[in-house]
Amino acid sequence: MANPPEFPALVSSEWLAARLGDPGVRVVDASLYLPSAGRDAGAEYRAGHIPGAVRFDLDAVSAPGTALPHMLPDPAAFATAMGALGLADGDIIVVYDGSGTNLSAPRAWWMFRTFGHARVAVLDGGLGKWRAEGRPVERGETHLPPATFSARLDRTRVRDIAAMVANLATGREQVVDARSAGRFAGTDPEPRAGLRPGHIPGSRNLPFHTLVRPDGTLPDIAELRARFAAAGLDLGAPIIATCGSGVTACTLVHALHLAGVPAAVYDGSWTEWGGCSDVPVERGTGERVS
């Protein structure tokens, strides 16, 4: 018997609206904002979210006991947290955020995939498109009955700093950075104190927000592939995505997945690399400074 087709990684607002409230279809608000944005994701969720959506607090779900933000938790912790949200092994999960730039929903999508849950999709256009179409929202908080959720880590989807240092010597995997051009070049300040400016030597830059249209939806696959090529990526060779703290790197990984290209995430990202004096940094178009 042939394998069933893979569950789509991106669904439209029309797709979700037609299935809203169906048993086994769960909606997850995974909004997250940098402190500089002046937005409170939890308060915004309570003020209005897609009906039935549970709140996926990325900070609360990330690994405790580390100075690095948004690091993957261990599988048992993730399974416990998702079960407490009422998400079950057999559920179809649709994640969204309110950024308008597909900022954090792909991180939740990647976490589910990395822990073995393949029936998960990002809502194209997020909450902004949903609201613009006049679709319903509800206030308060959604609480679902506890469920059984299983998690098993797929290590092929994650890279640590040791792997990144080794890759400097081998060049086996391409590295693409989702931060802004100014942060990549080292001309703009980092939002977190104590980090050196610049980027991982040899990496390419593709700011995550350039992968969405004005309405927050993603371009078609041909356009995505063209943007990857314009950034200098060889889509036939291995790719690692990085960013500031491992969140928007997943925006690139999600878009690459849509284009049929697998990629891994350097989970520590620039918060780890830029804060480590033992690894080299480049600025501008490739000047190594340390």
N, C-alpha and C positions, 0 to 999 in steps of 0.2 A: 504494500500500500504506500502511495506517495505521501511524503510529509505534508502536513497542512501548511498553507501560506503563512508567513510571519505576520503577526499582528502589526498594523500600521503604527509608526512612531509619531504620526501627526494626524489629528482629526479636526474637522471643521466645526464651527459653531452649529451648523445645520445638523451635522451628524450627532453631536451631543444633545441638542434640543430634542431630537426625535427619540432619544433613548433616556432622557432625564427621568429618574425615578424607577427605571427598570431594575429588577433584582440582579445583583451581581455587577452593576455598573456603578462605580464609586468615583466621586469627583473630589479632587484635592487642591486646596489653595496653598501654593508653595511660595507665596510672595516674600521677598526679602529685599531690603534696601540698605545701601551704605549709610552710615550716620550722617554724612554730608548732605544726603538727599532731604533730610528733615521730614521723613515720612515714617509712620508707625504702622508696620504691616499688620500687627495684631488688631489695632484699633480700626484700621480700614476693613479688615475681614469682618469684624463685628458690625460695622456700619453698613455693610452690604456685600454679599458673596453669592455665587451661583447656588441656587437651591440644592440643599443636601451636601454641599461641600464641607469637608472637614479641614481643619487648619493644620498644615504640616509646617511646624516651626523648625526651620533648618538649623538654627542655633541649638535648640533643645535636642534635636536628633543627632547632632554631630558628636564626635568622641570627646568625653570629658578628660580632664587631667593632662591637657597639652596646651602649650602657649599658642599653638597654631590654630587659626579659626577654621571651622567647617571641615574638619578632617573626618574621614569615614569612621563610624563606630564599628565595633565588632559585630559579627552576624547576630549573635544572641541579643544584643542590645537593640539592634534595628528590628529584629523580629518582634521583640516585646513591645517596642514603641508603635509599630504598625498594627499589631494586634489590638493594642489599647485604643487606637483610632477607629477600630472596627473594620479594618481591611483584612481580607482573607485570601488564601492562596489562589482560589479560583476566580477572583474578581478581575474585571476589566477596570483599570484605573486610568483616569484622565486628569492630568495635572495642568494647572495654569498659574500665571502670576498677573499682577496689575501694573507691571513696569511699562508696557508698550514697546519694549525692546527685547522681549524673550530672555530676560535677565536670569531668573532663578528657577523657573519651571524645568528647564533642561537638567539642572543639577538634581532635582528630585527624580526626574525620569532616569537619569544615569544611575542614581543610587539604587532604584528599584531593579534596573537591569543588572547592575553589578552584583546584587544579592540574589539574582536568579529569577526575578519576576519579569517575564517577557511581555505580558499582556498589559502594557502601559504605553500611553500616548501623551503628547503635549497638545494642548488646545491651541490651534492656530489663531493668532491675534489676541489670545488671552482675554482677560476680563474687559479690557477696553473695547474690543470689537463686539463682545457679547452685549455690553451696555449700549454701544452705538447702534446696535440693531434693535434696541428696545426689548430685549429679552429680560425675563424676570430675575430679580435678586431678592435675597432675604436677609434680614438683620439678625443679630444675636450670634449664637454658636450652635453648631450641629454636633450632636453626640450620638454615635452609633453603638450598638451592643458590641462588647468585646468579641474578637474573632481569633482564629488561629492563622498565624502568618509564619511561614518558614523562610529562612534566609541562609544562603551559602555563598561565600565570597568567591567571585571569579577574579583571580589575581591577574589575569591577562589584561584587565581593563584599567589597572592602576600602576603607577610608577612612583618610586620613592626617590629620595635625593641620591642614594647610592647608585641607582640605575641611571639617573640623569648624569652623574659624574662619569660613569663608565661610558655613556653614550657620547660624551665629549671626545673620547679617544677613538671610538669605533665609527661614529657617524651613521650607525645602522638605521636609526630612527630620526625622521625629521621632527623638529620642534616648532610649533606654531603658537604664538602668544596672542591672547584675546584682549589684552589691555589696549588703551588708547595709544595712538602714534606718539604722543608726547611722553607718556610714561615709558613706552618701549625705548624711545631714543634717549631717555634720561634727561629731557629738557623740562618736563613737568614734574612737580613734586608728587611723591607717593602719599596716599591718604593715611597710611600707617607710619607712625614715627619709627625712626631707627633703621629704615631700610635704605640700602644704597640705590642710586638711580641706575637705570639701564635694563639690560636683558641678558638672558642666557646666551653665551657665545654661539653663533651660527644659527640662531632661531629666526623664524620669519614672523611678521606681524600681520594679523588680520583682526582688527577690532570687532568685537562681537556684535555691536550695534549696527554695523554695516551690512549684516545679513538679514535685515528685516526691511519691509516696505514701510511707507509712512503710516499705514493702518496697523502695523505690528505683525502682519502676516509674513510668511517666508516666501521668497521667490520660488519659481519652479526649479526642478532638478538641473536643467540645462544651465540656468543662470547661476545656481549655486556652484556648480562645477566650474563655470567660467570665473567666478570670484576666487575660488580656491587656486585655480591656475594662475590668475593675475597676481596672487600673493606669493607665487613661486613654489607651490606645493606640487610634488609628483604624486598623483593619486594612485599610482601603482606601487608605492613604497610605504613602509610603516610610518605612522604619524603619532606624535604625542602632543596633546594640547595642554597649555599652561595659561595662567592669568595672574590675578593678584592673590586669591585665596582658594582657588579650585572651583569657583562657582561658574563664572562666565566661560571658563574653558569647556564646560559641558555644553554650552551653547554651540561651540564649534563642533564638538563631538556629535551632538544631535544632528546638526546640519550635514556633517560628513556621513553619518549613518543614513540619512535620507538619500544621499547621493550614492549609496552603496559602498562607502569607504569606511572600514573600521578604524578606530583610533582609541588611544588610551589617554588617561588624565594623569598629569603630575599633581598629586593631591596637595602637597605642601606649597606648590607654586611660588610666586615671588615673595610671599611673606617668609617662606623658609629660605629660599635661595638668596634673596636680597639681604636677609638678616644674618647670613653665614659668611664670615670673613675668610673661610678656607676654600671658597669656590670662586672662579673668575667671573667677571662681569664685562659686558661690552656696552658701549654707548653709541648713539648716532647710527651710522650705517655699518658699524662693525669694528670700531676702535676698541681693542681690549684695554681696560684700565686697571684691572687687578686680577 
